[in-house]
Amino acid sequence: MNNDQQLRHSPRESARRALKTALAQGEWRPGDLLPTEQTLAEHYAVSRPTMRRAIEDLVEEGDLTSSAWGQARGWPHYPH
């Protein structure tokens, strides 16, 4: 299994996909603050550091924005 395949099956990738799906389905409206990393980690059954990395991935992809103090917000390109 190469690194790309491992990433697709990692807890980080699972959390990233779950968050992306929740955003696309309108769980959070554009500009809404997301729950804390700890709350999201507990909800999606991953560690807080794993959730942090998943959120960072979505920030890099442009699906979330993040403030200087680490609060993530839904990015406005999701139509809701």
N, C-alpha and C positions, 0 to 999 in steps of 0.2 A: 504494500500500500504506500503510495507516495504522500508527500506532505499535504497536497491539496485534498486528497481523499481523507486523510486523517482529520484535517480541519473541518470538513463537511460533517463529520460524525462526532465532533467534540462537543462537550457541554457548552463551550463558548459559542459555537456555531448554532447549536440548538436554541440557546437563549437569544442570539441575534435574530434568528428567523422568527422566533415567537414574538419578540418585540416588534419586528417589522410587520408581521401579520396583524398584531394588535393596532398598530398605527394605521395600517391600510383599512382596517375594519372600523376605524373611528373610536376606538376605546379612549383615546385622548384626542382632543381637538387641537388644531394648530395653535401653538403658543402656550398650551397648557403645560404646567409643570408635571413631570412624571413623578411617580412615587419614589421614595428613597431607594438607593441601590440595595439596601438590606431588605426592604419590603419586596422589591422585585425579585431579588435572589430567593427569598423564601417562597414567593408565589410560583416561581419557575423551577424550584428545587435545584438551584446551583449555588455555589459559594459567592459571597459578595465580590471577591476579586475577579471571579469569572464574569459576573454580571457587569462589573466595571469595564472589563475589556470588551464585552459585547456592546455596551453603550458607546465606548470609544470607537468601535468599528462603525457603528451607525452614524456617529458624528462625522467620521472621515468620509463616509459614503454620502453624506448630505441629508440623511433622513432625520437627524436630530441636531439641535444646537445645544451648546453647553456653555454655561456661564463660568466666570473665573473661579467661582467657589464650588463648581462641580454639579450644579443643578442642571438636569437635562430638560429640554422642552421639545415638544413635537414641532417639526419643521412645517412651515405653511404650505408646502406643495401637495400635501395630502388633501384631497377635495372633500371637506365636511363642513 
